[in-house]
Amino acid sequence: METALKAAGPWNCVQQSETNLPLFSFTLPLGASAHLLRKTKQLQNRHNVTLISAEMKTVRPTLLLLLFMPLTQPAPPAQQDSRAVYESEYGADNFEETLYYYEDNYQDGKHIKEDVPMIIPENSFQLQRDDTATPLPPKKENDANLRRLDFTGNLIEEIEDGTFSKLSLLEELSLAENQLLKLPALPPKLILFNAKHNKIKSRGIKASTFKKLNKLSFLYLDHNALESVPPNLPESLRIIHLQFNNITSITDDTFCKSNDTRYIRDRVEEIRLEGNPIDLGKHPNSFICLKRLPIGSYF
């Protein structure tokens, strides 16, 4: 290049600040000008290739770093509970929860998704009554449906007459092993009555106590203080326990009917009178209507 320039004639050279390429200003003959132009282009092209190669060496590591970086998005910043923020600033009385849902819109031929706010008042969330749930059974106003009542082994001393008046369906009543001196009025449909091991005396049993109990089959009054057999015992009785009392006398009408010699008390299966201060052998006509003699002392 220098040989060509020297052959061409005098020239001036100024260095360019940006690309560090020499700038030439000279006057050449017509033939030498074309030859110099070709050489200049070759030099300039070679310099540009060198620059590009140097830049690629710098850019290549950056490209590789971007290529192998994980394609992840940063996590969104933590959001505070909207209710907590609202209540701290405005109070909890008028809180309304704002929800967002996406709505698809088309504008100028472009598909756009918009966030549409949906405000839901707090008091709109209410529990609904489950109509399919099984209703509770109605509460009983009284215990009129009782069939069996047992007060055995207490310290009961007295029972008022109206205590069992509303228990019209009661079939079994036990007042055994208490401190009773008399009997109350009894329900009309009783089948079994047990008042043994009390302190009941004959005056504590009214004449009407057992008279209308047409279903009574089992009567237990043993181990009391009775001086006589209770009056007006119903025809329905099968078992009568009166042992270990203070019974001292029996009449012809106690179990039978003195004015009816044909009367038979056929339902009675057992009468117990042992342990009483009475000689049953002295009252032969008192058991004439019975199929079986009472259990007790006959001597």
KAMOPE-V737467 format. One record per helix or strand of 3 or more residues. SS is the DSSP state (H for helix, E for strand). FROM is the first residue (numbers start at 1). TO is the last residue. If there is no record, write none. Layout:
ss from to
SS FROM TO
SS FROM TO
This chain:
ss from to
H 2 8
E 11 15
E 22 26
H 30 68
H 82 90
E 96 107
E 110 121
H 122 124
E 148 150
E 172 174
E 192 194
H 202 204
E 218 220
E 239 241
E 270 272
H 280 282
H 284 287
